[in-house]
Amino acid sequence: MTNSPARAPGGYGAGIRGLHWLLFGMLAVQYILVWLLGVVGQHGSGHRIVIVAHMSFGTLILLTAIALIVTRLTGSRPSNAFLPNWQQRLSQITHALLYVLMLVQPLIGLTLVMNQGHGVPIFGLFAIPSLIPAHSAPSWIGSAHGYVGWVFFWLLALHIASALYHALIRQDGVMTRIIRS
């Protein structure tokens, strides 16, 4: 008789799975763009292209996160009852924080750009006009965007590490729920 963990029941619907993996890809691109900003520097060649891409993906992340949250709140989701209580609670806290950060971080970024009196360019196709008066946000808004970005990064790392733990060590089917139904 083996002592294998309980298996995860069911899976997420196609909408949640699609939005999850779309966000995963866009967040990966976003952190690559942040790294590139450090490489090209504030005044380096290519800075404008990288910063416009960063603002564009940040805006898309905000919109996609709203769609994910609405879909998650209005749809059904698989039960976590087979997991130990501490893992259920940690999963709830982590997901709640991820959702908050997927909303807050882009909003801080939009505020940062609009506070400078600029609209937010979207892939050079059009710009979202500034919705706030120039220089009306607190001076710490730029620092907040950086600090929240790091918190977000480490929370994403925890989320990915947890998924890999369930997939590779526990082999309990948790990760397959977000891959296929």
C-alpha positions in Angstrom: 0.0 0.0 0.0 1.4 3.4 -1.0 1.1 6.5 1.1 0.3 8.9 -1.8 -1.4 12.2 -1.2 -5.0 12.8 -2.1 -5.6 13.9 -5.7 -7.0 17.3 -6.6 -10.6 17.1 -7.9 -11.6 18.6 -11.2 -10.0 21.5 -12.9 -10.6 25.2 -13.7 -12.7 26.3 -16.7 -11.1 27.3 -20.0 -11.7 31.0 -19.3 -9.7 31.0 -16.0 -7.0 28.8 -17.5 -6.6 31.1 -20.5 -6.5 34.3 -18.5 -4.1 32.7 -15.9 -1.6 31.7 -18.6 -2.0 35.0 -20.5 -1.2 36.8 -17.3 1.8 34.5 -16.6 3.2 35.4 -20.1 2.6 39.1 -19.7 4.1 39.2 -16.2 7.2 37.3 -17.5 7.5 39.9 -20.3 7.1 42.7 -17.8 9.9 41.5 -15.6 12.1 41.0 -18.6 11.3 44.6 -19.6 12.2 45.9 -16.2 15.6 44.1 -16.5 16.0 45.7 -19.9 15.4 49.1 -18.5 18.3 48.5 -16.2 20.5 47.4 -19.1 19.6 50.3 -21.5 19.6 52.9 -18.7 17.5 56.1 -18.3 19.0 57.8 -21.4 20.2 54.8 -23.4 19.3 53.8 -26.9 16.1 51.9 -26.9 14.9 53.3 -23.5 11.7 54.8 -25.1 10.8 51.5 -26.8 11.3 49.5 -23.6 9.4 51.9 -21.4 6.4 52.2 -23.8 6.3 48.4 -23.9 6.4 48.3 -20.1 3.6 50.8 -19.8 1.6 48.9 -22.5 1.9 45.5 -20.9 1.2 47.0 -17.5 -2.1 48.3 -18.8 -2.9 45.0 -20.4 -2.1 43.2 -17.2 -4.5 45.5 -15.3 -7.3 44.8 -17.8 -6.6 41.0 -17.9 -6.5 40.8 -14.1 -9.9 42.5 -13.9 -11.3 39.9 -16.3 -9.6 37.1 -14.3 -11.0 38.3 -11.0 -14.5 38.7 -12.4 -14.4 35.3 -14.0 -13.0 33.8 -10.8 -15.7 35.4 -8.6 -18.6 34.5 -10.9 -17.5 31.0 -11.8 -16.9 27.8 -10.0 -13.6 26.6 -8.9 -12.2 23.2 -7.8 -12.1 22.4 -4.1 -8.9 22.5 -2.1 -10.5 20.4 0.7 -8.0 17.6 0.1 -5.1 19.8 1.1 -3.9 20.3 4.7 -5.6 23.3 6.3 -2.3 25.3 6.4 -1.9 24.9 2.6 -5.5 25.8 1.9 -5.0 29.0 4.0 -1.7 29.9 2.4 -3.2 29.3 -1.0 -6.1 31.7 -0.2 -3.8 34.4 1.1 -1.3 34.1 -1.8 -4.0 34.3 -4.4 -5.7 37.2 -2.7 -2.4 39.1 -2.5 -1.6 38.3 -6.2 -5.0 39.6 -7.3 -4.5 42.8 -5.2 -1.0 43.3 -6.6 -2.2 42.7 -10.2 -4.5 45.7 -9.7 -2.4 47.9 -7.5 0.9 47.7 -9.3 -0.4 48.8 -12.7 -2.6 51.5 -11.1 0.5 52.9 -9.3 2.4 52.8 -12.7 -0.5 54.6 -14.5 -0.5 57.2 -11.7 3.3 57.6 -12.0 3.1 58.3 -15.7 0.0 60.5 -15.5 1.5 62.5 -12.6 4.2 63.6 -15.0 1.5 65.2 -17.2 1.6 62.5 -19.8 -0.9 60.1 -21.3 -0.1 56.4 -21.2 1.1 55.2 -24.7 -0.2 51.8 -25.7 2.3 50.1 -28.0 2.7 53.5 -29.9 -0.8 53.0 -31.3 -2.7 55.4 -29.1 -2.4 56.9 -25.6 -4.7 56.8 -22.6 -5.1 60.5 -21.7 -4.0 61.6 -18.3 -6.8 61.3 -15.8 -5.1 63.3 -13.0 -3.6 66.8 -12.8 0.2 66.8 -13.3 2.2 66.7 -10.1 -0.8 65.9 -7.9 0.3 62.5 -6.7 2.6 62.1 -3.7 6.3 62.2 -4.3 6.8 58.6 -3.1 4.7 57.1 -5.9 7.8 56.2 -8.0 9.4 54.4 -5.0 6.2 52.6 -4.3 6.1 51.3 -7.8 9.6 49.8 -7.4 8.9 48.4 -3.9 5.6 46.9 -4.9 7.3 45.4 -7.9 9.7 43.5 -5.7 7.0 42.3 -3.3 5.0 41.1 -6.4 8.1 39.4 -7.8 8.7 37.4 -4.6 5.0 36.5 -4.2 5.0 35.2 -7.8 8.2 33.2 -7.0 6.3 31.7 -4.0 3.3 30.9 -6.3 5.5 29.2 -8.9 7.5 27.3 -6.3 4.2 26.0 -4.7 3.0 24.9 -8.1 6.2 23.1 -8.8 6.1 21.5 -5.3 2.6 20.1 -6.1 3.6 19.0 -9.6 7.0 17.5 -8.9 7.1 16.4 -5.2 3.5 15.8 -4.1 2.2 14.9 -7.5 -1.3 15.6 -6.3 -2.8 17.1 -9.4 -3.0 20.7 -8.2 -1.0 22.0 -11.1 -2.9 20.0 -13.7 -6.1 21.8 -12.7 -4.8 25.0 -14.2 -3.3 23.2 -17.3 -6.3 21.2 -18.3 -9.8 20.6 -17.1 
